[in-house]
Amino acid sequence: MVVTLIVIGAIVLLFILLYNNLVGKKNQVATAFSSIDVLLKKRFDLIPNLTKMVNRYMQHEVDVLTRVTEMRAKSISGQMSDADAVALDREVSSAIGKIMVAAENYPDLKASENFTNLQASLNEVEEQISAARRAYNASVKDYNNALEMFPSNIVARLMGYQQKVFFEIEAQERKNVDVGQLLDL
């Protein structure tokens, strides 16, 4: 009888420890994603200024500017899943990169102090986003490992926890950049 109570108590204690560990990891992922979300909002807040400034000079790149504006609106709608936010982030990063490369063709724009300041602000935010992505991916790795490893995987299944998505670059972004192609937009 005493042995049975000890075994049951040990199992309950193990379940509680595993449960708390998983909840902690889930919350860590949520916190890391929230940090990225804040930085993405900061980047999206810079987009109207970028669009307004670049619009004066880059009449040929209106479609890229329109796409970036549409992506910003989608982002601030608040109706995206984590996976959708990851995908949208890739698209926005690519589009902003194209705008910055295209700006090289407009000496008046490049010489503008406002554009230079805006470009520096965007670069700073992009560096912060990159650091936040690394922190998020580390949290996701720990969380996903806990979902797959025994015995926490049993508790995770009981709780209905699902694996989280990493922030990754697309395969085409791993290739060398063809600057001529980027300028064709």
C-alpha positions as CSV (number, residue, x, y, z in Angstrom):
1,M,0.0,0.0,0.0
2,V,2.7,2.5,1.0
3,V,4.8,1.5,-2.1
4,T,1.8,2.0,-4.3
5,L,1.2,5.5,-2.9
6,I,4.9,6.3,-3.4
7,V,4.8,5.2,-7.0
8,I,1.5,7.1,-7.7
9,G,3.0,10.2,-6.0
10,A,6.2,9.9,-8.1
11,I,4.1,9.6,-11.3
12,V,2.0,12.6,-10.4
13,L,5.1,14.6,-9.4
14,L,6.7,13.7,-12.8
15,F,3.6,14.7,-14.7
16,I,3.5,18.0,-12.8
17,L,7.2,18.7,-13.5
18,L,6.8,17.8,-17.2
19,Y,3.7,19.9,-17.5
20,N,5.3,22.9,-15.9
21,N,8.4,22.5,-18.1
22,L,6.3,22.4,-21.3
23,V,4.2,25.4,-20.3
24,G,7.4,27.3,-19.6
25,K,8.8,26.4,-23.0
26,K,5.6,27.3,-24.7
27,N,5.5,30.7,-23.0
28,Q,9.2,31.2,-23.8
29,V,8.3,30.7,-27.5
30,A,5.4,33.1,-27.2
31,T,7.6,35.7,-25.6
32,A,10.3,35.4,-28.2
33,F,7.7,35.7,-31.0
34,S,6.2,38.7,-29.3
35,S,9.6,40.4,-29.4
36,I,9.8,39.8,-33.1
37,D,6.2,41.1,-33.5
38,V,7.2,44.3,-31.7
39,L,10.2,44.8,-34.1
40,L,8.1,43.9,-37.1
41,K,5.6,46.6,-36.1
42,K,8.5,49.0,-35.7
43,R,9.6,48.1,-39.3
44,F,6.1,48.4,-40.6
45,D,5.8,51.8,-39.0
46,L,8.8,52.9,-41.1
47,I,7.2,51.7,-44.3
48,P,4.8,54.6,-44.9
49,N,7.8,57.0,-44.6
50,L,9.8,54.9,-47.0
51,T,7.0,54.6,-49.4
52,K,6.3,58.4,-49.4
53,M,9.9,59.3,-49.9
54,V,10.7,56.7,-52.5
55,N,7.5,57.3,-54.4
56,R,8.8,60.8,-55.3
57,Y,11.8,59.3,-57.1
58,M,10.9,55.8,-58.2
59,Q,7.9,56.0,-60.5
60,H,9.0,52.7,-62.1
61,E,8.9,50.8,-58.8
62,V,5.3,51.7,-57.9
63,D,4.2,48.0,-57.9
64,V,6.8,47.1,-55.3
65,L,5.8,50.0,-53.1
66,T,2.1,49.0,-53.5
67,R,2.9,45.4,-52.5
68,V,4.9,46.5,-49.4
69,T,2.0,48.8,-48.4
70,E,-0.5,45.9,-48.8
71,M,1.7,43.6,-46.8
72,R,1.9,46.2,-44.0
73,A,-1.9,46.4,-44.0
74,K,-2.1,42.6,-43.8
75,S,0.4,42.6,-40.9
76,I,-1.4,45.1,-38.7
77,S,-4.8,43.4,-39.3
78,G,-4.0,41.1,-36.4
79,Q,-5.6,38.2,-38.1
80,M,-2.5,36.1,-38.9
81,S,-1.2,32.9,-37.4
82,D,2.4,32.6,-36.4
83,A,3.2,30.7,-39.6
84,D,1.5,33.4,-41.7
85,A,3.6,36.1,-39.9
86,V,6.8,34.1,-40.7
87,A,5.8,33.9,-44.4
88,L,4.9,37.6,-44.5
89,D,8.1,38.6,-42.9
90,R,10.0,36.8,-45.7
91,E,8.0,38.7,-48.3
92,V,8.5,42.1,-46.7
93,S,12.2,41.5,-46.2
94,S,12.6,40.6,-49.8
95,A,10.5,43.6,-51.0
96,I,12.4,46.1,-48.8
97,G,15.7,44.7,-50.1
98,K,14.5,45.2,-53.7
99,I,13.6,48.8,-52.9
100,M,17.0,49.5,-51.3
101,V,18.8,48.0,-54.3
102,A,16.6,49.9,-56.7
103,A,17.4,53.1,-54.8
104,E,21.0,52.8,-56.0
105,N,19.7,53.8,-59.4
106,Y,18.5,57.2,-58.1
107,P,21.4,59.4,-57.1
108,D,19.1,62.2,-55.9
109,L,17.3,59.7,-53.6
110,K,20.6,58.3,-52.3
111,A,21.8,61.8,-51.6
112,S,18.8,62.7,-49.5
113,E,19.6,63.0,-45.9
114,N,16.0,61.9,-45.0
115,F,16.4,58.7,-47.1
116,T,19.8,58.0,-45.6
117,N,18.4,58.4,-42.1
118,L,15.4,56.2,-43.0
119,Q,17.7,53.6,-44.5
120,A,19.9,53.6,-41.3
121,S,16.7,53.1,-39.2
122,L,15.6,50.2,-41.4
123,N,19.0,48.6,-41.2
124,E,19.0,48.9,-37.4
125,V,15.5,47.4,-37.1
126,E,16.6,44.6,-39.5
127,E,19.5,43.8,-37.3
128,Q,17.3,43.7,-34.2
129,I,14.8,41.5,-36.1
130,S,17.6,39.1,-37.0
131,A,18.7,38.9,-33.4
132,A,15.1,38.3,-32.2
133,R,14.7,35.6,-34.9
134,R,17.7,33.8,-33.5
135,A,16.3,34.0,-30.0
136,Y,12.9,32.8,-31.2
137,N,14.5,29.9,-33.2
138,A,16.4,28.8,-30.1
139,S,13.2,28.8,-28.0
140,V,11.4,26.9,-30.8
141,K,14.1,24.3,-30.9
142,D,13.9,23.7,-27.1
143,Y,10.1,23.6,-27.3
144,N,10.0,21.3,-30.3
145,N,12.6,19.0,-28.7
146,A,10.5,18.8,-25.6
147,L,7.5,17.8,-27.7
148,E,9.4,15.0,-29.3
149,M,11.4,13.6,-26.4
150,F,10.2,10.9,-24.0
151,P,8.5,11.3,-21.5
152,S,7.5,14.9,-22.1
153,N,6.1,14.0,-25.5
154,I,3.3,12.0,-23.8
155,V,2.3,15.0,-21.7
156,A,2.6,17.3,-24.7
157,R,0.2,15.0,-26.7
158,L,-2.3,15.1,-23.7
159,M,-2.1,18.9,-23.7
160,G,-2.6,19.1,-27.5
161,Y,0.7,21.0,-28.1
162,Q,1.8,21.3,-31.7
163,Q,5.3,22.0,-33.0
164,K,6.1,25.6,-33.8
165,V,7.6,26.9,-37.1
166,F,11.1,28.2,-37.4
167,F,12.0,31.5,-39.0
168,E,14.0,30.2,-42.0
169,I,15.1,31.7,-45.3
170,E,13.8,30.3,-48.5
171,A,16.0,28.1,-50.7
172,Q,16.3,30.8,-53.3
173,E,17.7,33.3,-50.8
174,R,20.6,30.9,-50.1
175,K,21.9,31.4,-53.6
176,N,24.3,34.1,-54.7
177,V,22.5,37.4,-55.3
178,D,22.1,38.5,-59.0
179,V,22.0,42.3,-58.6
180,G,21.0,42.7,-62.2
181,Q,17.9,40.6,-61.7
182,L,17.0,42.6,-58.6
183,L,17.2,45.8,-60.5
184,D,14.7,44.5,-63.0
185,L,12.0,44.1,-60.3
